[in-house]
Amino acid sequence: MGSDAMNSELLICRGKDCKKHRKPLRRIADDVSDVCATGTIKCQDICKGPVLVLIHGEHRYWFKKMKGKDIRQSFRVWLTGEPMSPRLESRLVKRRRRR
């Protein structure tokens, strides 16, 4: 990602299953609010824990099961330019629905 992460947008799923995890999702959004813009998106039909979508230029990244302090830290570190950790990479999923 690197310094151009400011051109990215983090979208939080607002589906009923993800709403159960509002606090972890809000924490992630708060943690990265100084690095990229945040918003919400309709249900992505992944339904595997809290779901995030990161839009970075032409690239779209869907993440599932995004809760816990370790995964929040891994996500922020990746946004600031470090390589994606194996733990974060294991949470990547294929696209389900277009924005």
C-alpha positions as CSV (number, residue, x, y, z in Angstrom):
1,M,0.0,0.0,0.0
2,G,2.5,2.6,1.2
3,S,2.0,6.4,1.4
4,D,-0.6,6.3,-1.3
5,A,-3.0,4.6,1.1
6,M,-4.6,8.1,1.5
7,N,-6.2,7.4,-1.9
8,S,-7.8,4.3,-0.5
9,E,-11.3,3.9,0.9
10,L,-12.3,1.4,3.6
11,L,-15.9,0.2,3.4
12,I,-17.5,-1.6,6.3
13,C,-20.3,-4.1,5.5
14,R,-23.6,-3.0,7.0
15,G,-25.4,-6.4,6.6
16,K,-27.3,-7.9,9.5
17,D,-24.6,-10.5,10.2
18,C,-21.8,-7.9,10.3
19,K,-23.8,-5.5,12.4
20,K,-23.4,-7.9,15.2
21,H,-19.7,-7.0,15.1
22,R,-20.2,-3.2,15.2
23,K,-17.6,-2.6,17.9
24,P,-14.7,-4.4,16.2
25,L,-15.5,-2.8,12.9
26,R,-15.7,0.6,14.4
27,R,-12.3,0.1,16.1
28,I,-10.7,-0.8,12.7
29,A,-12.3,2.2,11.1
30,D,-11.0,4.4,14.0
31,D,-7.5,2.9,13.8
32,V,-7.1,3.7,10.1
33,S,-9.1,6.9,9.8
34,D,-5.9,8.9,9.6
35,V,-4.6,6.7,6.8
36,C,-7.6,6.3,4.5
37,A,-11.2,7.3,4.2
38,T,-14.0,5.1,5.7
39,G,-17.6,4.5,4.8
40,T,-20.2,1.7,4.6
41,I,-21.4,-0.7,2.0
42,K,-24.4,-2.9,1.6
43,C,-24.1,-6.6,2.4
44,Q,-21.4,-8.4,0.5
45,D,-22.9,-11.9,0.9
46,I,-19.7,-13.3,2.5
47,C,-21.2,-13.7,6.0
48,K,-18.0,-14.8,7.6
49,G,-17.7,-12.5,10.6
50,P,-17.1,-8.8,10.2
51,V,-16.4,-8.0,6.5
52,L,-14.4,-5.1,5.1
53,V,-13.8,-3.9,1.6
54,L,-10.7,-1.9,0.8
55,I,-10.8,0.0,-2.5
56,H,-7.3,1.1,-3.6
57,G,-7.3,2.5,-7.2
58,E,-8.2,-0.3,-9.5
59,H,-7.8,-2.9,-6.8
60,R,-10.5,-4.2,-4.5
61,Y,-9.7,-6.3,-1.4
62,W,-12.4,-8.2,0.5
63,F,-11.6,-9.3,4.1
64,K,-13.6,-11.6,6.3
65,K,-13.4,-12.3,10.1
66,M,-11.8,-8.9,10.8
67,K,-12.0,-8.8,14.6
68,G,-9.3,-8.8,17.3
69,K,-6.5,-6.5,18.2
70,D,-3.8,-8.5,16.3
71,I,-5.7,-8.4,13.0
72,R,-6.4,-4.7,13.4
73,Q,-2.7,-4.0,13.9
74,S,-1.8,-6.2,10.9
75,F,-4.3,-4.3,8.8
76,R,-2.9,-0.9,9.8
77,V,0.7,-2.0,9.3
78,W,-0.2,-3.3,5.8
79,L,-1.9,0.0,4.9
80,T,1.2,1.9,5.9
81,G,3.4,0.0,3.5
82,E,4.5,-3.2,5.0
83,P,3.9,-6.6,3.3
84,M,0.6,-8.3,4.1
85,S,1.0,-10.7,7.0
86,P,0.1,-14.3,6.5
87,R,-2.7,-13.9,9.1
88,L,-4.2,-11.0,7.2
89,E,-3.7,-12.8,3.9
90,S,-5.7,-15.7,5.2
91,R,-8.7,-13.4,5.6
92,L,-8.7,-12.3,2.0
93,V,-11.7,-13.6,0.0
94,K,-12.8,-13.4,-3.6
95,R,-15.2,-10.7,-4.7
96,R,-18.8,-11.4,-4.1
97,R,-20.7,-8.3,-5.2
98,R,-19.8,-5.2,-7.1
99,R,-20.0,-1.8,-5.3
